[in-house]
Amino acid sequence: MSVVTGEGEAAADAAVLGTMPLPGIPVSAGAMIFDRAGRLLILKPVYKSGWTIPGGVMEADGETPWEACRREVREETGLDVTRGRLAAMDFRRPRPGRPGGIRFLFDCGKLSDRALDGLLLQPEEVSEWRLASLPDALGLLRGPIRRRVRAATGGRRLVYLEDGRPVPGLGRPA
């Protein structure tokens, strides 16, 4: 996914016509999946420390954030999520060694015990899983994901974040 920066429509037209490069911004989508008791599904990835939630990078072939969320959940856990609500959108600034990007977080609701019994991990990416109460999950999740999940579970409204934190002046209208 690319985002055009510059002076409005003129910059967008120039980028589309090929006279200006389009900046590439990584986009990913994650899923909050709960059991009937309200515990959050968390995963232990094999390629980084800490715990995370199901999700990953959006494909550059026109895949939407919701499609990426569903695909990543299916690949990592074998679960098929069919409904959800966009709970948070987070812009992460680039830093040395980290490209930043846009993160979509979907609340996929509660799954039945039967559905969760069918969980099948993708061993190339995930070593273990667990269902954890929200306070316990927040203690295990990596920093940016922890902040995103905490903000997204604080209410039923979509939250906009930057680096996992609310932005002063954005939110409820005055």
LUMTOR-947155 format. One record per atom (N, C-alpha, C): x, y, z; residue number from 0. Coordinates in steps of 0.02 Angstrom, whole numbers, plus 32768, in hexadecimal, padded with zeros to 4 digits. Atoms other than C-alpha are relative to their C-alpha. Example, Ala and Ser with C-alpha at 12.3 -4.5 7.8 and 13.67 -1.06 7.14 Angstrom:
<atoms>
+------+-------+------+-----+
| east | north |   up | num |
+------+-------+------+-----+
| 802D |  7FC5 | 8000 |   0 |
| 8267 |  7F1F | 8186 |   0 |
| 802D |  803C | 8000 |   0 |
| 7FD6 |  7FC5 | 7FFD |   1 |
| 82AC |  7FCB | 8165 |   1 |
| 7FD9 |  8037 | 8025 |   1 |
+------+-------+------+-----+
</atoms>
This chain:
<atoms>
+------+-------+------+-----+
| east | north |   up | num |
+------+-------+------+-----+
| 802B |  7FC6 | 8000 |   0 |
| 8000 |  8000 | 8000 |   0 |
| 802C |  803D | 8000 |   0 |
| 7FD9 |  7FC3 | 8002 |   1 |
| 8043 |  80AC | 7FD7 |   1 |
| 7FD5 |  803B | 8013 |   1 |
| 8022 |  7FC4 | 7FEE |   2 |
| 8015 |  8154 | 8019 |   2 |
| 8023 |  803A | 7FDE |   2 |
| 7FE3 |  7FC7 | 8023 |   3 |
| 802F |  81F4 | 7FB5 |   3 |
| 8007 |  8039 | 8031 |   3 |
| 7FF5 |  7FC5 | 7FD8 |   4 |
| 807D |  8287 | 800E |   4 |
| 800F |  803A | 7FD2 |   4 |
| 7FF2 |  7FC6 | 8029 |   5 |
| 808E |  8337 | 7FCC |   5 |
| 7FC7 |  8031 | 8001 |   5 |
| 8031 |  7FCB | 8003 |   6 |
| 801C |  83C2 | 7F96 |   6 |
| 7FC0 |  7FEA | 7FDF |   6 |
| 8043 |  8011 | 8015 |   7 |
| 7F71 |  8374 | 7F82 |   7 |
| 7FFC |  7FD9 | 7FBF |   7 |
| 800E |  8025 | 803D |   8 |
| 7F2C |  833A | 7EDC |   8 |
| 8038 |  8004 | 7FCD |   8 |
| 7FCA |  7FF9 | 8031 |   9 |
| 7FBD |  837D | 7E74 |   9 |
| 8037 |  7FCC | 800E |   9 |
| 7FCE |  8032 | 7FEE |  10 |
| 8038 |  830E | 7ED3 |  10 |
| 7FE7 |  7FBA | 7FF1 |  10 |
| 801C |  8042 | 800E |  11 |
| 7FC3 |  8279 | 7EC6 |  11 |
| 8000 |  7FF2 | 7FB5 |  11 |
| 8000 |  8009 | 8049 |  12 |
| 7FAF |  8293 | 7E0A |  12 |
| 8047 |  7FF4 | 7FE6 |  12 |
| 7FBB |  8009 | 8015 |  13 |
| 806C |  82A3 | 7DF4 |  13 |
| 8019 |  7FBB | 8012 |  13 |
| 7FEB |  8043 | 7FEB |  14 |
| 8089 |  8203 | 7E56 |  14 |
| 7FE2 |  7FCA | 7FD5 |  14 |
| 8022 |  8032 | 802A |  15 |
| 8009 |  81A3 | 7DF2 |  15 |
| 801E |  8000 | 7FBA |  15 |
| 7FE3 |  7FFB | 8043 |  16 |
| 8055 |  81E3 | 7D4F |  16 |
| 8049 |  7FEA | 7FFE |  16 |
| 7FBC |  801B | 7FFE |  17 |
| 80FF |  81A5 | 7D88 |  17 |
| 8036 |  8035 | 8003 |  17 |
| 7FCE |  7FCC | 7FFC |  18 |
| 8156 |  824D | 7D99 |  18 |
| 8018 |  800C | 8047 |  18 |
| 7FED |  7FFA | 7FB9 |  19 |
| 8162 |  823F | 7E56 |  19 |
| 7FFB |  7FBB | 801F |  19 |
| 8004 |  8043 | 7FE2 |  20 |
| 818B |  81A2 | 7EB9 |  20 |
| 7FCB |  7FFE | 8037 |  20 |
| 8030 |  800B | 7FCA |  21 |
| 8104 |  815C | 7F2B |  21 |
| 8026 |  7FE2 | 803B |  21 |
| 7FE0 |  801F | 7FC6 |  22 |
| 8143 |  813D | 7FDC |  22 |
| 7FDB |  7FC1 | 8014 |  22 |
| 801F |  803D | 7FE8 |  23 |
| 8123 |  808D | 8019 |  23 |
| 7FFB |  8001 | 804B |  23 |
| 800B |  8001 | 7FB8 |  24 |
| 80D9 |  807F | 80C6 |  24 |
| 7FE6 |  7FBB | 8012 |  24 |
| 8019 |  8042 | 7FEC |  25 |
| 80CB |  7FD2 | 8115 |  25 |
| 7FBE |  8005 | 8026 |  25 |
| 8041 |  8002 | 7FDF |  26 |
| 801B |  7FA6 | 814D |  26 |
| 7FF6 |  7FB9 | 801A |  26 |
| 8010 |  8041 | 7FE4 |  27 |
| 7FE8 |  7F19 | 81C0 |  27 |
| 7FBC |  8001 | 8021 |  27 |
| 8042 |  8007 | 7FDF |  28 |
| 7F49 |  7ED8 | 820F |  28 |
| 8005 |  7FC9 | 8034 |  28 |
| 8000 |  8031 | 7FCB |  29 |
| 7F2F |  7E7C | 82B1 |  29 |
| 7FB9 |  7FF4 | 8019 |  29 |
| 8042 |  8013 | 7FE8 |  30 |
| 7E9E |  7E26 | 8308 |  30 |
| 8001 |  7FF5 | 804B |  30 |
| 800D |  8012 | 7FBB |  31 |
| 7E60 |  7E26 | 83B9 |  31 |
| 7FC9 |  7FCB | 7FFE |  31 |
| 802F |  8037 | 7FFF |  32 |
| 7E09 |  7D7F | 83D1 |  32 |
| 7FF9 |  7FEA | 8049 |  32 |
| 800E |  8012 | 7FBA |  33 |
| 7DB7 |  7D52 | 8476 |  33 |
| 7FDA |  7FBE | 8004 |  33 |
| 802B |  8039 | 7FF3 |  34 |
| 7D6C |  7CB6 | 84C1 |  34 |
| 7FC1 |  8018 | 8024 |  34 |
| 8040 |  7FED | 7FE0 |  35 |
| 7CC0 |  7CB3 | 8513 |  35 |
| 800A |  801E | 8046 |  35 |
| 7FF2 |  7FE4 | 7FBD |  36 |
| 7D11 |  7CDE | 85BB |  36 |
| 8021 |  8044 | 7FFB |  36 |
| 7FE3 |  7FBE | 8009 |  37 |
| 7D5C |  7D7D | 8571 |  37 |
| 804C |  8001 | 8000 |  37 |
| 7FB7 |  8003 | 8003 |  38 |
| 7E10 |  7D3F | 856B |  38 |
| 8017 |  800C | 7FB8 |  38 |
| 7FE4 |  7FEE | 8041 |  39 |
| 7E7C |  7D7F | 84DB |  39 |
| 8030 |  7FC9 | 7FE7 |  39 |
| 7FD2 |  8030 | 8020 |  40 |
| 7ED4 |  7D08 | 8462 |  40 |
| 8042 |  8024 | 7FF2 |  40 |
| 7FBE |  7FE4 | 800E |  41 |
| 7F8F |  7D2F | 8462 |  41 |
| 802E |  7FC8 | 7FE7 |  41 |
| 7FD2 |  802F | 8020 |  42 |
| 801C |  7CDC | 8401 |  42 |
| 8048 |  8011 | 8012 |  42 |
| 7FB8 |  7FF8 | 7FF5 |  43 |
| 80D5 |  7CC1 | 8422 |  43 |
| 8023 |  7FF5 | 7FBD |  43 |
| 7FDF |  8008 | 8041 |  44 |
| 8131 |  7CE4 | 837E |  44 |
| 8046 |  7FE2 | 8008 |  44 |
| 7FBD |  801E | 7FFE |  45 |
| 81D0 |  7C84 | 8354 |  45 |
| 8036 |  8031 | 7FEA |  45 |
| 7FCF |  7FD3 | 801F |  46 |
| 8225 |  7D19 | 82FF |  46 |
| 800C |  8040 | 8028 |  46 |
| 7FF4 |  7FC6 | 7FD5 |  47 |
| 821C |  7D9C | 838B |  47 |
| 7FEC |  7FEF | 8047 |  47 |
| 800F |  800D | 7FBA |  48 |
| 8210 |  7DA7 | 8447 |  48 |
| 7FBA |  8018 | 8012 |  48 |
| 8041 |  7FEA | 7FE7 |  49 |
| 8171 |  7DBD | 84AA |  49 |
| 7FC6 |  7FDD | 7FDE |  49 |
| 803E |  801C | 801A |  50 |
| 80BD |  7D96 | 8480 |  50 |
| 7FDF |  8034 | 7FD2 |  50 |
| 8022 |  7FD5 | 802F |  51 |
| 804E |  7DDD | 83F8 |  51 |
| 7FB9 |  7FE6 | 7FF6 |  51 |
| 8042 |  8017 | 8014 |  52 |
| 7FA1 |  7DCB | 83AD |  52 |
| 8004 |  7FE8 | 7FB8 |  52 |
| 7FFE |  8015 | 8046 |  53 |
| 7F77 |  7D77 | 8307 |  53 |
| 7FFF |  803E | 7FD2 |  53 |
| 8000 |  7FCA | 8030 |  54 |
| 7F9E |  7DE8 | 8274 |  54 |
| 8042 |  8003 | 7FDA |  54 |
| 7FC3 |  7FF8 | 8026 |  55 |
| 8020 |  7E21 | 81F9 |  55 |
| 7FF8 |  8032 | 7FC8 |  55 |
| 7FFB |  7FCE | 8035 |  56 |
| 804F |  7E86 | 8160 |  56 |
| 7FCE |  7FF4 | 7FC9 |  56 |
| 802F |  8001 | 8038 |  57 |
| 7FD2 |  7EAF | 80D9 |  57 |
| 8026 |  7FF5 | 7FBF |  57 |
| 7FE1 |  800D | 8041 |  58 |
| 7FFC |  7E6B | 802D |  58 |
| 7FF7 |  803D | 7FD2 |  58 |
| 8001 |  7FC6 | 802E |  59 |
| 8022 |  7EED | 7FA5 |  59 |
| 7FD9 |  7FF2 | 7FC1 |  59 |
| 8025 |  8012 | 803C |  60 |
| 7FAE |  7E98 | 7F29 |  60 |
| 7FB8 |  801C | 7FFF |  60 |
| 8043 |  7FE4 | 7FFD |  61 |
| 7F15 |  7F00 | 7F57 |  61 |
| 7FD8 |  7FE5 | 803B |  61 |
| 8021 |  801B | 7FC5 |  62 |
| 7EEB |  7EA1 | 7FF6 |  62 |
| 7FEB |  8039 | 802E |  62 |
| 8017 |  7FCD | 7FD1 |  63 |
| 7E83 |  7F0A | 806F |  63 |
| 8018 |  7FEF | 8046 |  63 |
| 7FED |  800F | 7FBB |  64 |
| 7EAC |  7F1A | 8128 |  64 |
| 7FD6 |  7FC7 | 801F |  64 |
| 802A |  8035 | 7FE5 |  65 |
| 7E17 |  7EAB | 8155 |  65 |
| 8012 |  7FBC | 7FE1 |  65 |
| 7FEA |  803E | 8021 |  66 |
| 7E4C |  7E28 | 80D5 |  66 |
| 8042 |  7FE8 | 801D |  66 |
| 7FBF |  8012 | 7FE2 |  67 |
| 7EFD |  7E2D | 811C |  67 |
| 7FF7 |  7FE4 | 8046 |  67 |
| 800E |  8018 | 7FBD |  68 |
| 7EBB |  7E17 | 81CC |  68 |
| 7FE7 |  7FB8 | 7FFD |  68 |
| 801D |  8043 | 8005 |  69 |
| 7E52 |  7D80 | 819B |  69 |
| 8033 |  7FCD | 7FE8 |  69 |
| 7FCD |  802D | 801B |  70 |
| 7EE0 |  7D32 | 8135 |  70 |
| 8034 |  7FEF | 8035 |  70 |
| 7FCC |  800C | 7FCE |  71 |
| 7F61 |  7D48 | 81BE |  71 |
| 7FE6 |  7FD5 | 803A |  71 |
| 801E |  8029 | 7FCA |  72 |
| 7EEC |  7D00 | 8244 |  72 |
| 7FFC |  7FB8 | 7FE8 |  72 |
| 8006 |  8044 | 801C |  73 |
| 7EC9 |  7C6A | 81D3 |  73 |
| 8044 |  7FDE | 7FFA |  73 |
| 7FBD |  801E | 8008 |  74 |
| 7F83 |  7C4F | 81AC |  74 |
| 801F |  7FEF | 8043 |  74 |
| 7FDE |  8009 | 7FC1 |  75 |
| 7FC0 |  7C62 | 825E |  75 |
| 7FDD |  7FD0 | 8031 |  75 |
| 8025 |  8026 | 7FCD |  76 |
| 7F34 |  7C09 | 82BD |  76 |
| 7FD0 |  7FCC | 7FE3 |  76 |
| 8031 |  802C | 801E |  77 |
| 7EC6 |  7BAC | 8241 |  77 |
| 7FB8 |  8016 | 800C |  77 |
| 8043 |  7FE7 | 7FF1 |  78 |
| 7E31 |  7C12 | 8280 |  78 |
| 7FE6 |  802B | 7FC6 |  78 |
| 801F |  7FD8 | 8035 |  79 |
| 7DB7 |  7C61 | 8206 |  79 |
| 7FD4 |  8034 | 8022 |  79 |
| 802A |  7FCB | 7FE4 |  80 |
| 7D78 |  7D09 | 8245 |  80 |
| 7FD6 |  801D | 7FC8 |  80 |
| 802F |  7FE9 | 8034 |  81 |
| 7CDF |  7D44 | 81E8 |  81 |
| 7FE0 |  8043 | 8010 |  81 |
| 801B |  7FBF | 7FEE |  82 |
| 7CB0 |  7DE0 | 8247 |  82 |
| 8031 |  8025 | 802C |  82 |
| 7FD3 |  7FD7 | 7FD7 |  83 |
| 7D09 |  7E6E | 829B |  83 |
| 7FEB |  8048 | 7FFE |  83 |
| 800B |  7FB8 | 7FFC |  84 |
| 7D0C |  7F25 | 82C3 |  84 |
| 8044 |  8021 | 8003 |  84 |
| 7FC1 |  7FDB | 7FFD |  85 |
| 7D9A |  7F9D | 829F |  85 |
| 8001 |  8025 | 8042 |  85 |
| 7FFD |  7FE4 | 7FBD |  86 |
| 7DCD |  7FCB | 834F |  86 |
| 8035 |  8036 | 8008 |  86 |
| 7FCA |  7FCE | 7FFA |  87 |
| 7E6F |  802D | 8336 |  87 |
| 8026 |  8004 | 7FBF |  87 |
| 7FD1 |  7FF4 | 8037 |  88 |
| 7EDE |  8078 | 82B2 |  88 |
| 803A |  8026 | 801E |  88 |
| 7FC5 |  7FE5 | 7FDF |  89 |
| 7F8F |  809F | 82E5 |  89 |
| 8034 |  8012 | 7FCB |  89 |
| 7FCA |  7FEC | 802C |  90 |
| 8013 |  8101 | 8286 |  90 |
| 8041 |  7FFC | 8028 |  90 |
| 7FBF |  8006 | 7FDF |  91 |
| 80C4 |  80CF | 82B7 |  91 |
| 8034 |  8024 | 7FD7 |  91 |
| 7FCC |  7FD9 | 8023 |  92 |
| 814C |  814A | 828A |  92 |
| 803D |  7FD5 | 7FF1 |  92 |
| 7FC2 |  8024 | 800E |  93 |
| 81E6 |  8106 | 8233 |  93 |
| 8037 |  8015 | 8030 |  93 |
| 7FC5 |  7FF3 | 7FD6 |  94 |
| 8282 |  80FA | 829E |  94 |
| 8039 |  7FD8 | 7FE2 |  94 |
| 7FC7 |  8026 | 801A |  95 |
| 8331 |  80BB | 8278 |  95 |
| 7FF6 |  7FB4 | 800D |  95 |
| 8008 |  8049 | 7FFA |  96 |
| 8322 |  8000 | 8256 |  96 |
| 7FB8 |  7FE9 | 8002 |  96 |
| 8047 |  8012 | 7FFD |  97 |
| 8263 |  8006 | 8257 |  97 |
| 7FDA |  802C | 7FCF |  97 |
| 801F |  7FD8 | 8035 |  98 |
| 81FA |  803B | 81C2 |  98 |
| 7FC1 |  8025 | 8015 |  98 |
| 803F |  7FE0 | 7FEC |  99 |
| 8161 |  8073 | 8226 |  99 |
| 7FC7 |  7FE2 | 7FD9 |  99 |
| 8037 |  8017 | 8028 | 100 |
| 80BB |  8065 | 81CD | 100 |
| 7FBD |  800A | 8021 | 100 |
| 8044 |  7FF9 | 7FE8 | 101 |
| 8001 |  8059 | 81E8 | 101 |
| 7FE9 |  7FBB | 8018 | 101 |
| 8018 |  803E | 7FE1 | 102 |
| 7FB3 |  7FD5 | 825A | 102 |
| 7FB5 |  8004 | 800A | 102 |
| 8048 |  8005 | 7FF5 | 103 |
| 7EFC |  7FA4 | 8253 | 103 |
| 7FF5 |  7FC9 | 8034 | 103 |
| 8010 |  8032 | 7FCE | 104 |
| 7EB5 |  7F48 | 82E9 | 104 |
| 7FB5 |  7FF3 | 8000 | 104 |
| 8046 |  8014 | 8003 | 105 |
| 7E11 |  7EE9 | 82DA | 105 |
| 7FED |  7FD9 | 803E | 105 |
| 801D |  8027 | 7FC9 | 106 |
| 7DA7 |  7EAB | 836A | 106 |
| 7FD3 |  7FCC | 7FDE | 106 |
| 8025 |  8036 | 8022 | 107 |
| 7D6A |  7E03 | 8328 | 107 |
| 7FD0 |  7FDC | 802F | 107 |
| 8032 |  8019 | 7FD3 | 108 |
| 7CFE |  7DE0 | 83C0 | 108 |
| 8014 |  7FBF | 8022 | 108 |
| 7FF7 |  803E | 7FDA | 109 |
| 7CE7 |  7D40 | 8422 | 109 |
| 7FF3 |  7FC4 | 7FD4 | 109 |
| 8009 |  8040 | 8023 | 110 |
| 7CFF |  7C94 | 83D6 | 110 |
| 7FEC |  7FCA | 8032 | 110 |
| 8016 |  8038 | 7FD5 | 111 |
| 7CB3 |  7BF5 | 841B | 111 |
| 803C |  7FD5 | 8013 | 111 |
| 7FCD |  802F | 7FEC | 112 |
| 7D19 |  7B75 | 8478 | 112 |
| 800E |  7FCE | 7FC8 | 112 |
| 7FF8 |  8030 | 8037 | 113 |
| 7CFA |  7AFF | 83E7 | 113 |
| 802D |  801D | 7FC9 | 113 |
| 7FD6 |  7FE1 | 8033 | 114 |
| 7D45 |  7B7A | 836A | 114 |
| 8048 |  8004 | 8017 | 114 |
| 7FBC |  7FFA | 7FE6 | 115 |
| 7DDC |  7B98 | 83DA | 115 |
| 8022 |  7FBD | 8009 | 115 |
| 7FE3 |  8044 | 7FFC | 116 |
| 7DF4 |  7ADC | 83F1 | 116 |
| 8020 |  7FEC | 7FBE | 116 |
| 7FE5 |  800F | 8042 | 117 |
| 7E19 |  7AD8 | 8336 | 117 |
| 803E |  8029 | 7FEE | 117 |
| 7FC7 |  7FD6 | 800E | 118 |
| 7EAB |  7B50 | 8347 | 118 |
| 803C |  7FD6 | 7FEB | 118 |
| 7FC7 |  8024 | 801C | 119 |
| 7F40 |  7B15 | 82E0 | 119 |
| 8036 |  8032 | 7FF0 | 119 |
| 7FCB |  7FCF | 8007 | 120 |
| 7FE2 |  7B77 | 82EF | 120 |
| 8029 |  7FF6 | 7FC0 | 120 |
| 7FD1 |  8001 | 8037 | 121 |
| 8052 |  7BA3 | 825C | 121 |
| 8046 |  7FFC | 801F | 121 |
| 7FC2 |  8009 | 7FDA | 122 |
| 80F6 |  7B5B | 82A1 | 122 |
| 803A |  802B | 7FE8 | 122 |
| 7FCA |  7FD5 | 8019 | 123 |
| 8165 |  7BC7 | 8231 | 123 |
| 7FFE |  8045 | 8021 | 123 |
| 8007 |  7FBD | 7FE3 | 124 |
| 8122 |  7C62 | 828A | 124 |
| 7FED |  8002 | 8049 | 124 |
| 801D |  7FFE | 7FBC | 125 |
| 80CF |  7C32 | 832F | 125 |
| 8013 |  7FC1 | 8025 | 125 |
| 7FEC |  803A | 7FD8 | 126 |
| 8112 |  7BC2 | 83B9 | 126 |
| 7FCB |  7FEA | 8033 | 126 |
| 8034 |  8012 | 7FD0 | 127 |
| 8081 |  7BC9 | 8434 | 127 |
| 7FCA |  8036 | 8001 | 127 |
| 8038 |  7FD2 | 7FF9 | 128 |
| 7FDB |  7C1B | 845C | 128 |
| 7FE2 |  7FF8 | 8045 | 128 |
| 8025 |  8005 | 7FC2 | 129 |
| 7F72 |  7C40 | 84F3 | 129 |
| 7FC7 |  8032 | 8000 | 129 |
| 8037 |  7FD1 | 7FF4 | 130 |
| 7ED2 |  7C93 | 8529 | 130 |
| 800F |  8020 | 8044 | 130 |
| 7FEE |  7FDE | 7FC2 | 131 |
| 7EF7 |  7D17 | 85AC | 131 |
| 7FCD |  8037 | 8010 | 131 |
| 802A |  7FC8 | 7FEC | 132 |
| 7E8D |  7D8F | 8610 | 132 |
| 8020 |  803F | 7FE4 | 132 |
| 7FE5 |  7FC3 | 801D | 133 |
| 7EA1 |  7E3F | 85CC | 133 |
| 803A |  801C | 8029 | 133 |
| 7FC6 |  7FE6 | 7FDA | 134 |
| 7F10 |  7E7A | 865D | 134 |
| 803E |  7FD4 | 7FF7 | 134 |
| 7FC6 |  802D | 8009 | 135 |
| 7F7F |  7DDF | 864B | 135 |
| 801C |  8007 | 7FB9 | 135 |
| 7FE9 |  7FF8 | 8045 | 136 |
| 7F86 |  7DF2 | 858D | 136 |
| 8027 |  8041 | 7FF7 | 136 |
| 7FDD |  7FBF | 8006 | 137 |
| 7FB6 |  7EAA | 859B | 137 |
| 8045 |  7FFD | 8020 | 137 |
| 7FBE |  8008 | 7FE1 | 138 |
| 8045 |  7E76 | 860D | 138 |
| 8031 |  7FD8 | 7FD6 | 138 |
| 7FD6 |  802A | 802A | 139 |
| 8086 |  7DFB | 858B | 139 |
| 800D |  801D | 7FBB | 139 |
| 7FF9 |  7FE6 | 8043 | 140 |
| 806C |  7E5A | 84E9 | 140 |
| 8039 |  8032 | 7FFA | 140 |
| 7FCB |  7FD0 | 800E | 141 |
| 80F9 |  7EBD | 849A | 141 |
| 7FE4 |  8047 | 8003 | 141 |
| 8015 |  7FBB | 7FF4 | 142 |
| 80F2 |  7F7A | 84BA | 142 |
| 7FCF |  801F | 7FD0 | 142 |
| 802F |  7FDF | 802E | 143 |
| 80A3 |  7FBF | 841B | 143 |
| 7FBD |  7FDC | 7FFA | 143 |
| 803E |  8026 | 8006 | 144 |
| 8023 |  7F33 | 8410 | 144 |
| 7FD8 |  8007 | 8041 | 144 |
| 8021 |  7FF7 | 7FBF | 145 |
| 7FFD |  7F43 | 84CB | 145 |
| 7FDA |  8042 | 8001 | 145 |
| 8021 |  7FBE | 8000 | 146 |
| 7FD7 |  7FFD | 84B7 | 146 |
| 7FC4 |  8001 | 7FD1 | 146 |
| 8037 |  8001 | 8031 | 147 |
| 7F6C |  7FDD | 841D | 147 |
| 7FC4 |  7FD9 | 801B | 147 |
| 8036 |  802A | 7FE5 | 148 |
| 7F07 |  7F51 | 846F | 148 |
| 7FDF |  8024 | 803B | 148 |
| 801C |  7FDC | 7FC6 | 149 |
| 7EF1 |  7FB7 | 850F | 149 |
| 7FD1 |  8038 | 7FE7 | 149 |
| 8029 |  7FC9 | 801A | 150 |
| 7EAF |  804D | 84AC | 150 |
| 7FC2 |  7FE5 | 7FDD | 150 |
| 8039 |  801B | 8027 | 151 |
| 7E3F |  7FE0 | 843E | 151 |
| 7FCC |  7FDF | 802C | 151 |
| 8030 |  8022 | 7FD4 | 152 |
| 7DEE |  7F84 | 84D0 | 152 |
| 7FE1 |  8030 | 8032 | 152 |
| 801A |  7FCF | 7FD2 | 153 |
| 7DC6 |  8024 | 852C | 153 |
| 7FBA |  8018 | 7FF0 | 153 |
| 8043 |  7FEA | 8012 | 154 |
| 7D20 |  803E | 84D2 | 154 |
| 7FEB |  7FE1 | 7FBE | 154 |
| 801A |  801C | 803E | 155 |
| 7CB8 |  8018 | 8439 | 155 |
| 800C |  802D | 7FC4 | 155 |
| 7FF3 |  7FD2 | 8037 | 156 |
| 7CF7 |  80A8 | 83CF | 156 |
| 8044 |  7FF3 | 7FE1 | 156 |
| 7FC0 |  8004 | 8022 | 157 |
| 7D82 |  80A6 | 834E | 157 |
| 802F |  8033 | 8020 | 157 |
| 7FCE |  7FD3 | 7FE5 | 158 |
| 7E21 |  80F1 | 8397 | 158 |
| 8037 |  8009 | 7FCD | 158 |
| 7FC7 |  7FF0 | 802A | 159 |
| 7EA9 |  8149 | 8334 | 159 |
| 803B |  800B | 802E | 159 |
| 7FC4 |  7FFC | 7FD7 | 160 |
| 7F58 |  8137 | 837B | 160 |
| 803C |  8013 | 7FD6 | 160 |
| 7FBF |  7FF6 | 801F | 161 |
| 8007 |  816F | 8352 | 161 |
| 8034 |  7FE3 | 8030 | 161 |
| 7FD0 |  8026 | 7FD7 | 162 |
| 8091 |  80FC | 8391 | 162 |
| 7FDE |  7FE0 | 803C | 162 |
| 8025 |  8024 | 7FCC | 163 |
| 800B |  80A2 | 83F6 | 163 |
| 7FE1 |  802C | 8035 | 163 |
| 8019 |  7FD2 | 7FCD | 164 |
| 7FD6 |  813E | 8454 | 164 |
| 7FC9 |  802D | 7FE3 | 164 |
| 8032 |  7FD0 | 8017 | 165 |
| 7F3A |  81AC | 8449 | 165 |
| 8020 |  8043 | 7FEE | 165 |
| 7FE6 |  7FC0 | 8016 | 166 |
| 7F57 |  8252 | 83F2 | 166 |
| 7FD7 |  8037 | 8021 | 166 |
| 8025 |  7FC9 | 7FE0 | 167 |
| 7F2A |  82ED | 8458 | 167 |
| 7FD7 |  8028 | 7FCC | 167 |
| 802C |  7FDA | 802D | 168 |
| 7E98 |  8348 | 8409 | 168 |
| 7FD8 |  7FD6 | 7FD0 | 168 |
| 8027 |  802D | 802A | 169 |
| 7E58 |  82B0 | 83AA | 169 |
| 7FD7 |  7FD2 | 802C | 169 |
| 802B |  802D | 7FD9 | 170 |
| 7DCB |  8244 | 83E6 | 170 |
| 7FB9 |  801B | 8001 | 170 |
| 8046 |  7FE9 | 7FFA | 171 |
| 7D23 |  8279 | 8427 | 171 |
| 7FFC |  804A | 7FEE | 171 |
| 8008 |  7FB9 | 8011 | 172 |
| 7CE5 |  831C | 83DA | 172 |
| 7FED |  8029 | 803E | 172 |
| 800D |  7FD5 | 7FC6 | 173 |
| 7CDD |  83AE | 8452 | 173 |
| 7FB8 |  8017 | 8002 | 173 |
+------+-------+------+-----+
</atoms>
